[in-house]
Amino acid sequence: MTARADILDERESLGKPLLISTVLHVAVAAAILASGIVSSRPRELWGNPDSLGGSSVGITPVSQIPLPSRGGPVNPLANDTESTV
């Protein structure tokens, strides 16, 4: 049987993980500050704020929609026809 090294006895460098964690925390803090600055600016209003939902438009339901017929020559290869053979 071979001797097994205990992985928990080895020392690990904390420099790179600490740097990555610091950069991530600074980026999250900057994003929170930027969103606060952007949301505090005056916004452009679209429409009348006193409209209370606006006005309605009347519609009339129909049972079917009339479609224009297709014009042009009839293609005998594309239609069901009786064969003369």
C-alpha positions as CSV (number, residue, x, y, z in Angstrom):
1,M,0.0,0.0,0.0
2,T,1.3,3.4,-0.9
3,A,1.5,6.3,1.5
4,R,-1.3,8.7,1.0
5,A,-0.7,12.5,1.3
6,D,-3.3,14.3,3.3
7,I,-4.7,17.1,1.1
8,L,-5.7,19.2,4.2
9,D,-2.0,19.5,5.3
10,E,-0.9,21.4,2.2
11,R,-0.8,25.2,2.3
12,E,-2.6,27.2,-0.3
13,S,-2.0,30.7,-1.5
14,L,-4.8,33.1,-0.7
15,G,-3.5,36.0,-2.8
16,K,-5.4,35.3,-6.0
17,P,-8.8,34.4,-4.4
18,L,-8.6,37.4,-2.2
19,L,-7.9,39.7,-5.2
20,I,-10.8,38.2,-7.2
21,S,-13.1,38.6,-4.2
22,T,-12.1,42.2,-3.7
23,V,-12.6,43.0,-7.4
24,L,-16.0,41.4,-7.4
25,H,-17.2,43.3,-4.3
26,V,-16.0,46.6,-5.7
27,A,-17.8,45.9,-9.0
28,V,-21.1,45.0,-7.2
29,A,-20.8,48.2,-5.1
30,A,-20.1,50.3,-8.2
31,A,-23.2,48.8,-9.9
32,I,-25.4,49.6,-6.9
33,L,-24.1,53.2,-6.8
34,A,-24.5,53.6,-10.6
35,S,-28.1,52.3,-10.5
36,G,-28.9,54.7,-7.7
37,I,-27.5,57.6,-9.7
38,V,-29.3,56.6,-12.9
39,S,-32.6,56.1,-11.1
40,S,-32.5,59.5,-9.3
41,R,-32.4,61.5,-12.5
42,P,-35.6,63.1,-13.7
43,R,-37.4,60.9,-16.2
44,E,-39.0,61.8,-19.5
45,L,-42.8,61.5,-19.2
46,W,-44.7,60.1,-22.1
47,G,-48.3,61.2,-22.4
48,N,-50.5,62.9,-19.9
49,P,-50.0,61.8,-16.2
50,D,-53.6,62.9,-15.4
51,S,-55.3,60.7,-18.1
52,L,-56.5,58.0,-15.7
53,G,-56.0,55.2,-18.2
54,G,-56.7,57.2,-21.4
55,S,-59.6,56.9,-23.7
56,S,-61.0,53.8,-25.2
57,V,-61.5,52.8,-28.8
58,G,-64.7,51.1,-29.9
59,I,-64.4,47.9,-31.9
60,T,-66.9,45.7,-33.8
61,P,-66.3,42.0,-33.8
62,V,-66.9,40.2,-37.1
63,S,-67.6,36.5,-37.9
64,Q,-65.0,36.3,-40.7
65,I,-62.4,38.4,-42.5
66,P,-62.9,38.7,-46.3
67,L,-59.7,37.7,-48.0
68,P,-58.9,38.6,-51.7
69,S,-58.9,35.7,-54.1
70,R,-55.8,34.6,-55.8
71,G,-55.5,35.5,-59.5
72,G,-53.3,34.0,-62.2
73,P,-53.1,30.9,-64.3
74,V,-54.0,27.5,-62.8
75,N,-51.1,25.1,-62.5
76,P,-52.3,21.6,-63.5
77,L,-49.4,20.0,-61.7
78,A,-50.3,21.6,-58.4
79,N,-54.0,20.7,-58.5
80,D,-55.8,17.4,-58.0
81,T,-56.7,16.4,-61.6
82,E,-57.8,13.1,-63.1
83,S,-55.0,11.4,-65.0
84,T,-55.7,10.5,-68.7
85,V,-53.1,7.8,-68.9
